[in-house]
């Protein structure tokens, strides 16, 4: 039985990790796939300012993954769970089907569903709908690193096979969800609204604008760009590191708003915090998000991250 602390309520999040969508067997070490599976749910809790209580995992596996691969997947998931004090409280396993409805053999794939329970003071969880016009927009850490590392992984997957344990500097393979950051934003009553940057800054900020009924302006010069994204541009892999930062996704940083008069430290829980823009009233005919360029001109910033069922974007390791 899972019980929240007195005066708290239970928050629930669930997320799929799908082979060929979120990871590839020939690219990702199994430990990375397991780590990333849990990190996705932890990041959702972090965006609500919740403390993790328990995790539940259901796995569907092809026969060839039932032994060694599955054990290593769990090693990666449980290592992250231990770091965050999250017990794996239950779940299920099944064999992934490899015959279609006509009985014809097809490729079986790994399917992992993670369910996480967290707790936050009753009625005080961070929501996407709490932003107000005039609020300052902040983001934690740096953006574009996960998308850049995914590019590197795709170019030379063998170079990453020995990365079987979480290590800093690997935002795609071993992202670190900002749970401590989220709980401090909530406990200190700093943030008015929050979301994690999982589908790309442009897409997730548009979600926050939609839920809050506002628009937003962000400043190109203020967007914190990860060193891996800058290296990808310098090496000629992409034309723009800024593009990776705006649309790449899967960074699992927190995007939040706070009243203009609220003091927000430059670091929270050891993680840098950068102001990048302002929430504005929704004007008729105006797009949800605009980007103010280095020359001061404003341009529409369309949601260019991942959107389910539309096949858009390349975030979250969509291959």
Secondary structure, 3 states (H helix, E strand, C coil): CCCCCCCEEEEEEEEEEEECCCECCCCCCHHHHHHHHHHHHHHHHHHCCCEEEEEEEEEEECHHHCCHHHHHHHHHHHHHHHHCCCEEEEEEEEECCCECCCCCECCCCCEEEEEEEEEEECCCCCCCCCCCCCCEEEEECCECHHHHHHHHHHHCHHHHCCCCCCCCCCCCCCCCCCHHHHHHHHHCCCCCEEEEECCCHHHHHHHHHHHHCEEEEEEHHHCCECHHHHHHHHCCCCCCHHHHHHHCCCCCEEEEEECCCCCCCCEECCEEEEEEEEEEECCCCCCCEEEECCCCCEEECCCCCCECCCCECCCCCCC
